[in-house]
């Protein structure tokens, strides 16, 4: 999961070296915190949050295949 989120985020931003993903895992759920450079925040969120919603959908679908629940927080 972490690698998937990093790949998606790094492909969107201008500063891929500043992309950081922290994962907090419990029994069947994952909370993933995505941190990017302040100037790249708009590229990750997108107009009206469309890109952020798409990222969350992809990560949730991948987590569902593994029998887990995933939440993506963009910081």
Beta strands, then each sheet from edge to edge (+ up, - down):
strand 1: 20-25
strand 2: 29-35
strand 3: 69-74
sheet 1: 1+ 2- 3-
end
